[in-house]
């Protein structure tokens, strides 16, 4: 048994951490797996978001900036009456900063022109309907978007969505879309054959130190 294999025999991990929500700032949340957003409202001032994922429950967050990952499916459902929620592209006239964006137009035609199409698919009508938006942005959708209330005078019910490309999953050495102990065998093969997947610490080289990096990456999961 060589050194790498011997280390693996004593260090093989049985589970990995799940992806989740990371708060990047006071009003900025990176949500890297698909979740269901429940949308309440604070009068005509803000949409109020709540959601749950593997990192816990996030409740009553006013107009957050959301960082979403391409390839994941997100749903947006209104839970109270009035205030239809729409997702728009970056042509929607906006001012302000994270957590306090405001729409600078009350022209319904301008809002509709900026709303993603088909408009019905990117409009979540208020309760008691069960209408909701289900969005799976793709890699070519990476960019900046805004959500707002379709009621023209409700300028402050506005926030930002950034769609980003998924991070490469380094510990998934065999490329099957899962992080499991079988990736250790794949890493050994990459190490023995000096393949690019061997480099787990990003130093451009394939050395035994990359096994320690693979263990750390395996623990972190994707």
Residue frames as a rotation matrix with the C-alpha (Angstrom) as fourth column:
UNK 1
0.585 0.811 0.000 0.00
0.811 -0.585 0.000 0.00
0.000 0.000 -1.000 0.00
UNK 2
-0.323 -0.749 0.579 1.60
0.690 -0.605 -0.397 3.32
0.647 0.271 0.712 -1.07
UNK 3
-0.896 -0.143 -0.420 1.60
0.420 -0.576 -0.701 6.46
-0.142 -0.804 0.577 1.08
UNK 4
-0.764 0.646 -0.004 -1.35
-0.595 -0.701 0.394 8.10
0.251 0.303 0.919 -0.67
UNK 5
-0.081 0.763 -0.642 -3.50
-0.143 0.628 0.765 4.98
0.986 0.154 0.058 -0.38
UNK 6
-0.435 -0.143 -0.889 -2.52
0.777 0.440 -0.451 4.51
0.455 -0.887 -0.081 3.26
UNK 7
-0.986 0.115 -0.117 -3.52
-0.046 -0.879 -0.475 8.09
-0.158 -0.463 0.872 4.06
UNK 8
-0.476 0.858 -0.194 -6.83
-0.658 -0.201 0.726 7.52
0.584 0.474 0.660 2.27
UNK 9
-0.248 0.374 -0.894 -7.53
0.332 0.899 0.284 4.39
0.910 -0.227 -0.347 4.28
UNK 10
-0.512 0.001 -0.859 -7.46
0.859 -0.032 -0.512 6.39
-0.028 -0.999 0.015 7.50
UNK 11
-0.820 0.079 -0.566 -8.92
0.054 -0.976 -0.213 9.66
-0.569 -0.205 0.796 6.22
UNK 12
-0.810 0.535 0.240 -11.77
0.345 0.104 0.933 8.67
0.474 0.838 -0.269 3.89
UNK 13
-0.839 0.538 0.082 -14.80
-0.475 -0.650 -0.594 10.78
-0.266 -0.537 0.801 4.63
UNK 14
-0.722 0.629 0.287 -18.30
0.618 0.773 -0.139 9.32
-0.309 0.077 -0.948 4.84
UNK 15
0.400 0.911 0.103 -20.27
0.880 -0.350 -0.321 12.48
-0.257 0.219 -0.941 4.04
UNK 16
-0.657 -0.583 0.478 -20.00
0.705 -0.700 0.114 15.94
0.268 0.412 0.871 2.58
UNK 17
-0.563 0.438 -0.701 -21.38
0.233 -0.730 -0.643 19.35
-0.793 -0.525 0.309 3.37
UNK 18
0.105 0.695 0.711 -24.37
0.974 0.074 -0.216 20.41
-0.203 0.715 -0.669 1.32
UNK 19
-0.756 -0.269 0.597 -24.50
0.467 -0.861 0.202 23.63
0.460 0.432 0.776 -0.61
UNK 20
0.018 0.743 -0.669 -26.52
0.979 -0.148 -0.139 26.36
-0.202 -0.653 -0.730 1.04
UNK 21
0.764 0.293 0.574 -27.14
0.397 -0.916 -0.061 30.07
0.508 0.275 -0.816 1.48
UNK 22
-0.230 -0.855 -0.465 -24.22
0.973 -0.208 -0.099 32.36
-0.012 -0.475 0.880 2.28
UNK 23
0.850 0.470 -0.239 -24.82
0.481 -0.876 -0.012 35.90
-0.215 -0.105 -0.971 3.47
UNK 24
0.059 -0.859 0.508 -22.35
0.942 -0.121 -0.314 38.08
0.332 0.497 0.802 1.57
UNK 25
-0.859 -0.262 0.440 -23.40
0.144 -0.948 -0.284 41.41
0.491 -0.181 0.852 3.06
UNK 26
-0.848 0.526 0.058 -26.15
-0.247 -0.296 -0.923 43.08
-0.468 -0.797 0.381 5.09
UNK 27
0.190 0.971 -0.142 -28.70
-0.577 -0.007 -0.817 42.56
-0.795 0.237 0.559 2.28
UNK 28
0.063 -0.287 -0.956 -26.87
-0.963 0.234 -0.134 40.15
0.262 0.929 -0.262 -0.04
UNK 29
0.197 0.104 0.975 -27.51
-0.535 0.845 0.017 36.39
-0.822 -0.525 0.222 -0.08
UNK 30
-0.466 -0.378 -0.800 -25.86
-0.865 0.387 0.320 33.84
0.189 0.841 -0.507 -2.35
UNK 31
0.263 0.645 0.718 -28.24
-0.619 0.683 -0.387 30.90
-0.740 -0.342 0.579 -2.78
UNK 32
-0.455 -0.679 -0.577 -26.30
-0.866 0.184 0.466 28.26
-0.210 0.711 -0.671 -4.68
UNK 33
-0.941 0.300 0.156 -28.99
0.329 0.917 0.226 25.55
-0.075 0.264 -0.962 -4.77
UNK 34
-0.532 0.801 0.273 -32.58
-0.022 -0.336 0.942 25.81
0.846 0.495 0.196 -5.89
UNK 35
-0.874 0.336 -0.352 -35.03
0.397 0.074 -0.915 26.91
-0.281 -0.939 -0.198 -3.19
UNK 36
-0.030 0.923 0.384 -38.63
0.823 -0.195 0.533 28.10
0.567 0.332 -0.754 -2.91
UNK 37
-0.966 -0.254 0.047 -38.87
0.200 -0.851 -0.486 31.77
0.163 -0.460 0.873 -1.96
UNK 38
0.012 0.969 -0.248 -42.02
0.996 0.010 0.086 32.78
0.086 -0.248 -0.965 -0.09
UNK 39
-0.788 -0.350 0.507 -42.86
0.425 -0.905 0.035 36.45
0.446 0.243 0.861 -0.74
UNK 40
0.176 0.751 -0.636 -44.77
0.943 -0.314 -0.110 38.53
-0.282 -0.580 -0.764 1.77
UNK 41
-0.108 -0.273 0.956 -44.77
0.567 -0.807 -0.166 42.32
0.817 0.524 0.242 1.72
UNK 42
-0.465 -0.067 -0.883 -44.28
0.787 -0.488 -0.378 45.29
-0.406 -0.870 0.280 4.02
UNK 43
0.257 0.657 -0.708 -47.10
0.063 -0.743 -0.666 47.50
-0.964 0.127 -0.232 2.80
UNK 44
0.961 0.014 0.275 -46.03
0.275 -0.067 -0.959 49.06
0.005 0.998 -0.069 -0.50
UNK 45
0.657 -0.753 -0.015 -42.44
-0.697 -0.616 0.367 49.52
-0.286 -0.231 -0.930 0.73
UNK 46
-0.462 -0.886 -0.040 -40.78
-0.873 0.446 0.198 46.12
-0.158 0.127 -0.979 0.29
UNK 47
0.512 0.380 -0.770 -41.15
-0.401 0.899 0.177 42.54
0.759 0.219 0.613 -0.73
UNK 48
0.123 -0.407 0.905 -40.35
-0.972 0.137 0.193 40.36
-0.203 -0.903 -0.378 2.27
UNK 49
0.147 -0.200 -0.969 -38.55
-0.600 0.761 -0.247 37.09
0.786 0.618 -0.008 1.45
UNK 50
0.194 -0.179 0.965 -38.41
-0.829 0.495 0.259 33.85
-0.524 -0.850 -0.053 3.46
UNK 51
0.519 -0.036 -0.854 -36.84
-0.579 0.721 -0.382 30.52
0.630 0.692 0.353 2.48
UNK 52
0.569 -0.318 0.758 -35.30
-0.568 0.515 0.642 27.38
-0.594 -0.796 0.113 3.93
UNK 53
0.567 -0.422 -0.707 -32.35
-0.470 0.539 -0.699 25.29
0.676 0.729 0.108 2.78
UNK 54
0.471 -0.399 -0.787 -29.62
0.541 0.835 -0.099 23.10
0.696 -0.379 0.609 4.28
UNK 55
-0.633 -0.762 0.139 -28.10
0.380 -0.462 -0.801 26.06
0.675 -0.454 0.582 6.11
UNK 56
-0.749 0.413 -0.518 -31.33
0.498 -0.164 -0.851 26.92
-0.437 -0.896 -0.083 7.92
UNK 57
0.222 0.910 0.350 -34.32
0.975 -0.218 -0.051 29.22
0.030 0.353 -0.935 7.60
UNK 58
-0.910 -0.415 -0.013 -34.09
0.413 -0.907 0.080 32.83
-0.045 0.067 0.997 6.45
UNK 59
-0.033 0.993 -0.111 -37.15
0.999 0.030 -0.030 34.84
-0.026 -0.112 -0.993 7.47
UNK 60
0.758 0.578 -0.301 -38.61
0.595 -0.803 -0.042 38.26
-0.266 -0.147 -0.953 6.82
UNK 61
-0.360 -0.916 -0.177 -35.79
0.615 -0.376 0.693 39.74
-0.701 0.140 0.699 4.72
UNK 62
0.588 0.644 -0.489 -36.77
0.147 -0.680 -0.718 42.96
-0.795 0.351 -0.495 3.00
UNK 63
0.961 -0.063 -0.268 -35.80
-0.273 -0.350 -0.896 43.30
-0.037 0.934 -0.354 -0.67
UNK 64
0.349 -0.893 0.284 -32.61
0.007 0.305 0.952 41.19
-0.937 -0.331 0.112 -0.53
UNK 65
0.208 -0.430 -0.878 -30.09
-0.978 -0.072 -0.197 41.10
0.021 0.900 -0.436 -3.34
UNK 66
0.690 0.120 0.714 -30.02
-0.224 0.973 0.052 37.45
-0.689 -0.196 0.698 -4.41
UNK 67
-0.257 -0.771 -0.583 -27.04
-0.952 0.100 0.289 35.75
-0.165 0.629 -0.760 -6.04
UNK 68
0.630 0.599 0.495 -28.43
-0.449 0.800 -0.397 32.71
-0.634 0.028 0.773 -7.85
UNK 69
-0.455 -0.859 0.237 -26.53
-0.371 0.425 0.826 29.93
-0.810 0.287 -0.512 -9.63
UNK 70
-0.068 0.366 -0.928 -27.15
-0.995 0.039 0.088 29.04
0.069 0.930 0.362 -13.25
UNK 71
-0.564 -0.078 -0.822 -28.58
-0.305 0.945 0.120 25.55
0.768 0.318 -0.556 -13.67
UNK 72
-0.920 0.290 -0.263 -30.50
0.360 0.362 -0.860 25.64
-0.154 -0.886 -0.437 -10.38
UNK 73
-0.323 0.892 0.315 -34.31
0.468 -0.139 0.873 25.96
0.823 0.429 -0.372 -10.19
UNK 74
-0.964 0.031 -0.262 -35.80
0.206 -0.533 -0.821 28.71
-0.165 -0.846 0.507 -8.02
UNK 75
-0.175 0.955 0.238 -39.45
0.797 -0.005 0.604 29.43
0.578 0.295 -0.761 -7.33
UNK 76
-0.998 -0.029 0.052 -41.04
0.001 -0.877 -0.481 32.69
0.060 -0.480 0.875 -6.21
UNK 77
-0.302 0.947 -0.112 -44.54
0.726 0.305 0.617 32.63
0.618 0.105 -0.779 -4.70
UNK 78
-0.601 0.237 0.764 -46.61
-0.436 -0.898 -0.064 35.51
0.670 -0.371 0.643 -3.38
UNK 79
-0.716 0.302 -0.630 -48.32
0.608 0.713 -0.350 34.70
0.343 -0.634 -0.694 -0.08
UNK 80
-0.410 0.613 -0.675 -50.47
0.432 -0.521 -0.736 37.80
-0.803 -0.593 -0.051 0.44
UNK 81
0.438 0.705 0.558 -52.96
0.843 -0.106 -0.527 39.65
-0.312 0.702 -0.641 -1.71
UNK 82
0.984 0.008 -0.177 -52.00
-0.065 -0.911 -0.408 42.43
-0.164 0.413 -0.896 -4.12
UNK 83
0.354 -0.913 -0.202 -48.47
-0.746 -0.406 0.527 43.38
-0.564 -0.036 -0.825 -5.33
UNK 84
0.987 -0.055 0.152 -47.74
0.136 0.788 -0.600 41.14
-0.086 0.613 0.786 -8.36
UNK 85
0.317 -0.948 0.004 -44.03
-0.252 -0.080 0.964 40.24
-0.914 -0.307 -0.265 -8.43
UNK 86
0.999 -0.028 0.031 -42.16
0.037 0.227 -0.973 40.39
0.020 0.973 0.228 -11.76
UNK 87
0.216 -0.975 0.048 -38.57
0.429 0.139 0.893 39.65
-0.877 -0.172 0.448 -12.76
UNK 88
0.977 0.123 -0.176 -36.99
-0.064 -0.615 -0.786 42.08
-0.205 0.779 -0.592 -15.22
UNK 89
0.379 -0.894 0.240 -33.74
0.873 0.260 -0.412 42.44
0.306 0.366 0.879 -17.11
UNK 90
-0.217 -0.598 -0.772 -31.23
0.840 -0.517 0.164 45.20
-0.497 -0.613 0.614 -16.47
UNK 91
-0.669 0.070 0.740 -33.03
0.476 -0.724 0.499 47.67
0.570 0.686 0.451 -18.75
UNK 92
0.468 0.841 -0.272 -35.47
0.763 -0.229 0.605 48.43
0.446 -0.491 -0.748 -15.92
UNK 93
-0.006 -0.494 0.869 -34.63
-0.072 -0.867 -0.493 51.97
0.997 -0.066 -0.030 -14.69
UNK 94
0.656 0.112 -0.746 -33.28
0.647 0.426 0.633 51.55
0.389 -0.898 0.207 -11.14
UNK 95
0.081 -0.695 0.714 -31.49
-0.428 -0.672 -0.604 53.62
0.900 -0.257 -0.352 -8.52
UNK 96
0.710 0.190 0.678 -30.16
-0.699 0.075 0.711 52.82
0.084 -0.979 0.186 -5.07
UNK 97
-0.443 -0.891 -0.098 -28.06
-0.808 0.444 -0.387 50.08
0.388 -0.093 -0.917 -3.49
UNK 98
-0.586 0.159 -0.794 -28.45
0.158 0.984 0.080 46.57
0.795 -0.079 -0.602 -2.09
UNK 99
-0.568 0.461 -0.682 -31.49
0.822 0.271 -0.501 46.36
-0.046 -0.845 -0.533 0.17
UNK 100
-0.031 0.563 -0.826 -32.78
0.339 -0.772 -0.538 49.77
-0.940 -0.296 -0.167 -0.89
UNK 101
-0.913 -0.191 0.361 -33.21
0.392 -0.160 0.906 49.78
-0.115 0.968 0.221 -4.66
UNK 102
-0.084 0.903 -0.422 -36.01
0.050 -0.419 -0.906 51.84
-0.995 -0.097 -0.009 -6.15
UNK 103
-0.169 0.150 0.974 -37.59
0.967 0.215 0.134 51.76
-0.189 0.965 -0.181 -9.57
UNK 104
-0.659 -0.196 -0.726 -37.35
0.200 -0.976 0.081 55.18
-0.725 -0.092 0.683 -11.21
UNK 105
-0.867 0.465 -0.180 -40.22
-0.342 -0.293 0.893 54.74
0.363 0.835 0.413 -13.66
UNK 106
-0.504 0.803 0.319 -43.96
-0.196 0.253 -0.947 54.51
-0.841 -0.540 0.029 -13.11
UNK 107
-0.103 0.395 -0.913 -44.58
-0.989 -0.138 0.052 53.72
-0.106 0.908 0.405 -16.77
UNK 108
0.391 0.352 0.850 -46.23
-0.402 0.896 -0.186 50.30
-0.828 -0.269 0.492 -17.10
UNK 109
0.983 -0.033 -0.183 -45.06
-0.163 0.325 -0.932 49.92
0.090 0.945 0.314 -20.69
UNK 110
0.162 -0.985 0.062 -41.44
-0.811 -0.168 -0.560 50.36
0.562 0.040 -0.826 -19.58
UNK 111
-0.145 -0.152 0.978 -41.89
-0.827 0.562 -0.036 47.75
-0.544 -0.813 -0.207 -16.84
UNK 112
0.725 0.511 0.462 -43.46
-0.186 0.791 -0.582 45.30
-0.663 0.336 0.669 -19.30
UNK 113
0.809 -0.466 -0.357 -40.71
-0.416 -0.027 -0.909 45.88
0.414 0.884 -0.216 -21.86
UNK 114
-0.176 -0.935 0.309 -38.09
-0.904 0.029 -0.427 44.97
0.390 -0.354 -0.850 -19.24
UNK 115
0.282 0.347 0.894 -39.96
-0.759 0.651 -0.013 41.95
-0.586 -0.675 0.447 -17.84
UNK 116
-0.797 -0.590 0.130 -38.52
-0.426 0.701 0.572 38.60
-0.429 0.401 -0.810 -18.90
UNK 117
0.039 0.827 -0.562 -40.60
-0.999 0.032 -0.023 36.73
-0.001 0.562 0.827 -21.44
UNK 118
-0.225 0.896 0.382 -43.06
0.454 -0.251 0.855 35.17
0.862 0.366 -0.351 -21.65
UNK 119
-0.515 -0.002 0.857 -44.30
-0.523 -0.791 -0.316 37.82
0.679 -0.612 0.406 -19.19
UNK 120
0.567 0.813 0.132 -46.83
-0.626 0.322 0.710 35.43
0.535 -0.485 0.692 -17.66
UNK 121
0.586 -0.403 -0.703 -44.02
0.453 0.882 -0.128 33.02
0.672 -0.243 0.700 -16.75
UNK 122
-0.525 -0.839 -0.144 -42.11
0.656 -0.291 -0.697 35.77
0.543 -0.460 0.703 -14.94
UNK 123
-0.380 0.511 0.771 -45.07
-0.623 -0.758 0.195 37.16
0.684 -0.406 0.606 -13.00
UNK 124
-0.766 0.205 -0.610 -46.08
0.542 0.715 -0.441 35.77
0.346 -0.668 -0.659 -9.61
UNK 125
-0.172 0.802 0.572 -49.62
-0.133 -0.595 0.793 36.92
0.976 0.060 0.209 -9.00
UNK 126
-0.611 -0.080 0.788 -50.79
-0.751 -0.255 -0.608 37.59
0.250 -0.964 0.096 -5.43
UNK 127
-0.910 0.388 -0.148 -52.58
0.414 0.824 -0.386 35.08
-0.027 -0.412 -0.911 -3.22
UNK 128
0.192 0.117 0.974 -55.10
-0.586 0.810 0.018 33.47
-0.787 -0.574 0.225 -3.04
UNK 129
0.779 0.001 -0.626 -53.91
-0.564 0.435 -0.702 32.26
0.272 0.900 0.340 -6.47
UNK 130
0.673 -0.612 0.415 -51.32
0.152 0.664 0.732 29.49
-0.724 -0.430 0.540 -6.56
UNK 131
0.904 -0.350 0.247 -49.48
0.189 -0.193 -0.963 31.23
0.385 0.917 -0.108 -9.38
UNK 132
0.618 -0.770 -0.159 -45.70
0.007 -0.197 0.980 31.36
-0.786 -0.607 -0.116 -9.02
UNK 133
0.595 -0.570 -0.566 -42.51
-0.777 -0.229 -0.586 31.89
0.205 0.789 -0.579 -11.00
UNK 134
0.701 -0.513 0.495 -40.32
0.205 0.810 0.549 28.85
-0.683 -0.284 0.673 -11.59
UNK 135
0.819 -0.474 -0.323 -36.97
-0.563 -0.555 -0.612 29.91
0.110 0.684 -0.722 -13.07
UNK 136
0.607 -0.727 0.322 -33.97
0.499 0.664 0.557 27.81
-0.619 -0.177 0.765 -14.03
UNK 137
0.735 -0.380 -0.561 -31.47
-0.591 -0.765 -0.256 30.36
-0.332 0.520 -0.787 -15.38
UNK 138
0.845 -0.469 0.256 -28.89
0.534 0.762 -0.366 28.89
-0.024 0.447 0.894 -17.75
UNK 139
-0.028 -0.963 -0.270 -25.23
0.828 -0.174 0.533 29.75
-0.559 -0.208 0.802 -18.24
UNK 140
-0.583 -0.180 0.792 -26.13
0.707 -0.594 0.385 32.17
0.401 0.784 0.474 -21.03
UNK 141
0.528 0.803 0.277 -28.40
0.467 -0.547 0.695 33.96
0.709 -0.238 -0.664 -18.53
UNK 142
-0.042 -0.615 -0.787 -25.48
0.990 -0.132 0.051 35.00
-0.135 -0.777 0.614 -16.31
UNK 143
-0.557 -0.129 0.821 -25.94
0.371 -0.923 0.106 38.69
0.743 0.364 0.562 -15.54
UNK 144
-0.960 0.182 -0.212 -27.96
0.098 -0.492 -0.865 41.22
-0.261 -0.851 0.455 -13.54
UNK 145
-0.376 0.917 0.133 -31.74
0.513 0.086 0.854 41.26
0.772 0.389 -0.503 -13.16
UNK 146
-0.918 0.176 0.355 -34.24
-0.381 -0.635 -0.672 43.17
0.107 -0.752 0.650 -11.02
UNK 147
-0.454 0.864 -0.219 -37.53
0.827 0.500 0.257 42.24
0.331 -0.065 -0.941 -9.40
UNK 148
-0.974 0.202 0.107 -40.26
-0.224 -0.937 -0.268 44.75
0.046 -0.285 0.957 -8.76
UNK 149
-0.358 0.931 0.073 -43.95
0.385 0.218 -0.897 45.16
-0.851 -0.293 -0.436 -8.06
UNK 150
-0.612 0.158 0.775 -46.00
0.781 -0.031 0.624 45.50
0.123 0.987 -0.105 -11.25
UNK 151
0.602 0.753 -0.266 -48.17
0.783 -0.621 0.013 48.19
-0.155 -0.216 -0.964 -9.60
UNK 152
0.332 -0.557 0.761 -46.68
0.634 -0.465 -0.618 51.22
0.698 0.688 0.199 -11.29
UNK 153
0.522 -0.064 0.851 -46.62
-0.371 -0.915 0.159 53.50
0.768 -0.399 -0.501 -8.25
UNK 154
0.975 -0.156 0.156 -44.94
-0.078 0.417 0.905 51.00
-0.206 -0.895 0.395 -5.89
UNK 155
0.662 -0.738 -0.134 -41.42
-0.466 -0.264 -0.845 52.12
0.588 0.621 -0.518 -6.74
UNK 156
-0.026 -0.758 0.652 -39.67
-0.994 -0.049 -0.097 50.87
0.106 -0.650 -0.752 -3.59
UNK 157
0.565 0.244 0.788 -40.78
-0.395 0.919 -0.002 47.25
-0.725 -0.311 0.615 -3.91
UNK 158
0.841 -0.388 -0.376 -37.67
-0.372 0.090 -0.924 46.50
0.392 0.917 -0.069 -5.94
UNK 159
0.507 -0.741 0.440 -34.51
-0.377 0.268 0.887 44.43
-0.775 -0.615 -0.144 -5.58
UNK 160
0.145 -0.624 -0.767 -31.65
-0.988 -0.049 -0.148 42.89
0.055 0.780 -0.624 -7.51
UNK 161
0.803 -0.021 0.595 -30.85
-0.055 0.992 0.109 39.36
-0.593 -0.121 0.796 -8.70
UNK 162
0.028 -0.833 -0.552 -27.40
-0.985 -0.117 0.127 38.37
-0.170 0.540 -0.824 -9.96
UNK 163
0.966 0.190 0.176 -27.13
-0.148 0.962 -0.228 35.07
-0.213 0.194 0.958 -11.85
UNK 164
0.113 -0.992 -0.057 -23.64
-0.938 -0.126 0.323 33.57
-0.328 0.017 -0.945 -11.69
UNK 165
0.224 -0.144 -0.964 -22.04
-0.577 0.777 -0.250 30.53
0.785 0.613 0.091 -13.29
UNK 166
0.989 0.144 -0.015 -21.66
-0.079 0.621 0.780 27.47
0.121 -0.770 0.626 -11.05
UNK 167
0.262 -0.932 0.249 -18.33
-0.916 -0.159 0.368 27.01
-0.304 -0.325 -0.896 -9.31
UNK 168
0.020 -0.307 -0.952 -16.26
-0.580 0.771 -0.261 24.10
0.814 0.557 -0.162 -10.63
UNK 169
0.839 0.321 0.439 -16.65
-0.544 0.489 0.682 21.04
0.004 -0.811 0.585 -8.43
UNK 170
-0.007 -0.984 -0.180 -13.03
-0.939 0.068 -0.337 20.05
0.343 0.167 -0.924 -7.79
UNK 171
-0.485 -0.289 0.825 -13.64
-0.672 0.727 -0.141 16.94
-0.559 -0.623 -0.547 -5.65
UNK 172
0.627 0.701 0.342 -15.91
-0.239 0.590 -0.771 15.43
-0.742 0.401 0.537 -8.33
UNK 173
-0.321 -0.920 -0.226 -12.85
-0.560 -0.008 0.829 14.01
-0.764 0.392 -0.512 -10.07
UNK 174
-0.726 0.032 0.687 -14.75
0.415 0.817 0.400 11.40
-0.548 0.576 -0.606 -12.08
UNK 175
-0.925 0.255 -0.281 -17.22
-0.371 -0.761 0.532 14.00
-0.078 0.596 0.799 -13.37
UNK 176
-0.703 0.695 -0.155 -20.39
0.567 0.678 0.468 12.09
0.430 0.240 -0.870 -12.55
UNK 177
-0.169 0.649 0.742 -22.03
-0.146 -0.761 0.632 15.07
0.975 -0.002 0.223 -10.87
UNK 178
0.902 0.428 -0.064 -21.73
-0.022 0.192 0.981 13.63
0.432 -0.883 0.182 -7.35
UNK 179
-0.074 -0.911 0.405 -19.08
-0.779 -0.200 -0.594 13.89
0.622 -0.360 -0.695 -4.64
UNK 180
0.918 0.380 0.115 -18.58
-0.383 0.770 0.510 10.38
0.106 -0.512 0.852 -3.28
UNK 181
0.379 -0.815 0.438 -15.71
-0.382 0.294 0.876 8.15
-0.843 -0.499 -0.200 -2.09
UNK 182
0.593 -0.170 0.787 -15.42
0.674 0.639 -0.370 6.78
-0.440 0.750 0.493 -5.65
UNK 183
0.940 -0.271 0.205 -13.80
-0.097 -0.793 -0.602 10.10
0.326 0.546 -0.772 -6.52
UNK 184
0.482 -0.818 0.312 -10.80
-0.568 -0.021 0.823 8.98
-0.667 -0.574 -0.475 -4.44
UNK 185
0.211 -0.369 0.905 -10.11
0.525 0.824 0.213 6.19
-0.824 0.431 0.368 -6.96
UNK 186
0.776 0.125 0.618 -10.49
0.612 -0.385 -0.691 8.73
0.151 0.915 -0.375 -9.75
UNK 187
0.863 -0.501 0.072 -8.04
-0.504 -0.839 0.206 11.06
-0.043 -0.214 -0.976 -8.00
UNK 188
0.266 -0.779 0.568 -5.48
-0.124 0.557 0.821 8.23
-0.956 -0.289 0.052 -7.63
UNK 189
0.366 -0.072 0.928 -5.78
0.847 0.438 -0.300 7.62
-0.385 0.896 0.221 -11.38
UNK 190
0.931 0.001 0.366 -5.35
0.177 -0.877 -0.448 11.33
0.320 0.481 -0.816 -12.07
UNK 191
0.670 -0.723 0.169 -2.31
-0.563 -0.347 0.750 11.40
-0.484 -0.597 -0.640 -9.76
UNK 192
0.189 -0.613 0.767 -0.70
0.249 0.786 0.567 8.36
-0.950 0.084 0.301 -11.37
UNK 193
0.134 -0.055 0.990 -1.24
0.979 0.164 -0.123 9.75
-0.155 0.985 0.075 -14.86
UNK 194
-0.702 -0.479 -0.527 -0.54
0.479 -0.865 0.148 13.42
-0.527 -0.148 0.837 -14.07
UNK 195
-0.236 0.733 0.638 -4.01
0.868 -0.136 0.478 14.47
0.437 0.666 -0.604 -15.26
UNK 196
-0.558 0.011 0.830 -5.35
-0.068 -0.997 -0.033 18.01
0.827 -0.075 0.557 -14.73
UNK 197
0.503 0.862 0.056 -7.96
-0.172 0.036 0.984 16.74
0.847 -0.505 0.167 -12.23
UNK 198
0.145 -0.541 -0.828 -5.11
0.840 0.510 -0.186 15.85
0.523 -0.669 0.529 -9.87
UNK 199
-0.791 -0.529 0.307 -4.45
0.342 -0.799 -0.495 19.53
0.507 -0.286 0.813 -9.12
UNK 200
0.182 0.907 -0.379 -6.80
0.836 0.060 0.545 20.17
0.517 -0.416 -0.748 -6.20
UNK 201
0.183 -0.159 -0.970 -4.95
0.787 -0.568 0.241 23.09
-0.590 -0.807 0.021 -4.61
UNK 202
0.920 0.369 0.136 -4.68
0.365 -0.674 -0.642 25.22
-0.145 0.640 -0.754 -7.74
UNK 203
0.383 -0.844 -0.375 -0.90
-0.254 -0.487 0.836 25.49
-0.888 -0.225 -0.401 -7.83
UNK 204
0.562 -0.088 -0.822 -0.66
-0.826 -0.115 -0.552 24.09
-0.046 0.990 -0.137 -11.35
UNK 205
-0.525 -0.794 -0.307 1.21
-0.765 0.598 -0.240 20.95
0.374 0.109 -0.921 -10.24
UNK 206
0.642 0.663 -0.385 0.23
-0.433 0.728 0.531 17.37
0.632 -0.174 0.755 -9.44
UNK 207
-0.539 -0.841 0.053 1.86
-0.430 0.219 -0.876 16.38
0.725 -0.495 -0.479 -6.15
UNK 208
-0.504 0.336 -0.796 0.95
0.655 0.749 -0.099 14.37
0.563 -0.571 -0.598 -3.02
UNK 209
-0.928 0.174 -0.330 -0.13
0.133 -0.672 -0.729 17.62
-0.349 -0.720 0.600 -1.35
UNK 210
-0.645 0.729 -0.229 -3.11
-0.650 -0.365 0.666 17.61
0.402 0.579 0.709 -3.71
UNK 211
-0.392 0.538 -0.746 -4.52
0.437 0.823 0.363 14.63
0.809 -0.184 -0.558 -1.84
UNK 212
-0.675 0.126 -0.727 -4.79
0.676 -0.291 -0.677 16.74
-0.297 -0.948 0.111 1.33
UNK 213
-0.848 0.369 -0.381 -6.47
-0.445 -0.886 0.132 19.40
-0.288 0.281 0.915 -0.79
UNK 214
-0.562 0.670 -0.485 -8.87
-0.229 0.437 0.870 16.79
0.795 0.600 -0.092 -2.21
UNK 215
-0.517 0.358 -0.778 -9.82
0.807 0.506 -0.304 15.74
0.285 -0.785 -0.550 1.33
UNK 216
-0.747 0.207 -0.632 -10.62
0.220 -0.819 -0.530 19.38
-0.627 -0.535 0.566 2.17
UNK 217
-0.759 0.475 -0.445 -12.56
-0.644 -0.454 0.615 19.84
0.090 0.754 0.651 -1.06
UNK 218
-0.579 0.534 -0.616 -14.42
0.233 0.832 0.503 16.58
0.781 0.147 -0.607 -0.45
UNK 219
-0.600 0.320 -0.733 -15.44
0.776 0.011 -0.631 17.78
-0.194 -0.947 -0.255 3.01
UNK 220
-0.767 0.279 -0.579 -16.64
-0.217 -0.960 -0.174 21.09
-0.604 -0.008 0.797 1.61
UNK 221
-0.128 0.737 0.664 -18.70
0.687 0.548 -0.477 19.39
-0.715 0.395 -0.577 -1.09
UNK 222
-0.980 -0.128 0.151 -20.22
0.197 -0.594 0.780 21.16
-0.010 0.794 0.608 -4.08
